[in-house]
Amino acid sequence: MHKRFVSNTHNMYFLFLTFITGLFYFCFYLVSLILGLSLCFTLIGVPILSYVMRTTQTFVQYERIQTKLYADITVEPYPEKPRIEGTLWAQAKDELLDHRNWNAISWLMLKFIIGLIALISAVFVYVAPALFILTPVLFQVVDIQLMGMPIDTFTKSLYTMAGGFVLAIVGAWLGNGLVRMVGGYTRHMINRLIR
């Protein structure tokens, strides 16, 4: 029982973390690429874009570690690209012309959509059943309505709690499947980037 609870907690953390990291990647790359491209005419934008491109390796490695830690899905390592020697402009040219960086950015920004789906699913799969289970305690403090029906008696709250237990059992099974799908996305992303 304890192992199952820990597993479901990890799954819930992983789904919420998927949303948070997806939102971060989307905002970070959107803002930094627009800023770098808009400042390219002043030549300040080229080093900004170069440094942004270097972050892809770090973020892809983080995704790999996060997937292993929370979902227990092993993903092969993302090989680090050696930095070329030379001037800042030569390094910037190498980073900007490397198609792996642009592919990694598109895969990481796509994680925002996957994160939205993961967030909505985590609320329905983990949070809603927990609230249903707590209904006998909560109905005395908060006005609760379920599909337009007020939960205002102890009997109704017990029925809602029983439904919460059923949803928790089904939700644990659905949560495992969803975590496997999100972990599979990370594995697929890294496999496509290695090619």
N, C-alpha and C positions, 0 to 999 in steps of 0.2 A: 504494500500500500504506500509506504513512504517513497519507494523508488518510483512508482507511478506518479505520485504527487510532484516529485522533483523533476521528472521528465516533462510533465505538463507545464510546470513553472518555467523550465528552460525553453519549451516551445513558445510559450506566451512572450517571454522576454525576446526571443529571436524574432517573432513576428513584429513586435513593437519596434525593436531595433532596426529591422528592415525598413520600416517606414521612416524612422529618424535618419538613418544613413542615406536612404534614397532622397529624402528632402534636402539633406545637406549637399549631396553630390549635385543635384539639379541646380540648387541656388549657387553653389560655389562655381561650377563650370559656366553657368549662364552669365553670372556677373563678371567673372574674371575673363572669359573669352570676349564678351562685349567690350569690356574696358580695354583689354589688350589690343583688340582689333581697331577700336576707335582711336587709340593712341599710337598706332603704327606709323602714322605720318610724322610724328615727332621723334620717332626712333626709340621712344621709351617703351612702347608697346611690345616690341620684339623681345626684349629680355623678360617682360612680364609673361608673355605667351610661352616662352621657353621654360620658365620656372613652373608655370601651370602644367605644361606637358610632362614635366618630371614627376609631378604628384601622382600620375596615373599608376606608376609601379607601386607606390606606397599604398594607395587605396585598394588596388586589386589584391595585394598581399593581405591587407586588413580584412577584406571580404573572405578570403580563403581561410584565415585564422578564425574569424567569427563563425563561419559555417562549420568548421571542425569543432569549435568549442561548444556551441549551443545545439547544433543539429546532429553532431557526431557523424558528419559526412566528410570523408577524406577527399580532398581535391589536390591534384598534383601541383607542385610549386610553380609559380610564375617566374620564369628566369629573368634575372635582372640584366638590363642592357648596360654594357660598360660605357662610361662617358668617354667621349673622344677628347683627346688633348688638343689644345689650340686656343684661339681667341674666343671671347664670349660670343662673337657673331658666328663663328664656325660651329660652336656648340648649339647656338640657337637654331641655326639652319638645320643641323642634324635632328634636333628635337622636333622642329616644325614639319620636316619632310618625312618623318617616320610614321607610316600609316598605322602602326600598332597603337600609338598614342591616341590618334583620332578615333580608332575603333574602340579603345578602352573608354574614352570619354563618352561615346554614344552608348555603350553598354552600361556604364555607371549612371548616366542620366536616365536611361530607361528603367533603372531600379526604382525611380520615383513612382512610376505607375504600378510596379509590382508592390512597392511599399504601401500605396493607397489600398490596394486590394488586400494586402496582409493586415493592415490596420482595421479595416471594416470586418474582415473575417475574424480577427482576434477578439473584437468586441462581441460579435455574435457567438463565437465558440467558447470564450472563456469568461468574459465579464458578465454577459447577460445571465448565464446559468448561476453564477455566484450571487448575483442580485436576486434571482428567483429563490434561491435557497435561503437567503437572509430575509425573505418577505415576512415571516412571522415576527421578526424583531422590528423591521422597518415600517410595517403598516401602521403601527401605533404612533410613529413620529412623523411620517411623511404620507401624504395622500398618494396612493398608488392606484393606477388604472392599467388594466391589461386588456388590450383590444376593446377599449371603451367601457369595460366592466370594472366598476370600482372594487378594489380588494379592501373591504372594511370590516370583515369578521375574521375570527381566528380560523374557522373552518376553511374559508376561501384561501387564506394565507397558507394553510397546510397543503391544500391541493396545488397551489402555485409552487410551494417548496418541493412537492413530489415531482411536478413537471420539471423543476430545476435540476433535480437529481438525474432524471432521464436525459435532459439536454446536456448535462455535464458528461455523462457516459458517452453519448453520441458525439459531443463536442471534442472529447479527448481523442477519439478515433479520427474525426475530421481534421483536428489540429495537427496530428501526426502526418497525415497525408499532405496537408498544406505546407508544413515545414519541409517535407521531402521535396515538394515541388520547388520551393524557393531555394533550397540547397542545390537542387538540380540545375536551377538557373545559374547559380554561381559556378558550378562545375562546367556547364555548357559555355558560359562566358569565357572562362579561362582556357578551355580547350580551343575555342575559336580564336582567342588572342595568341595562342602559342603557334598556331599554324602560320 
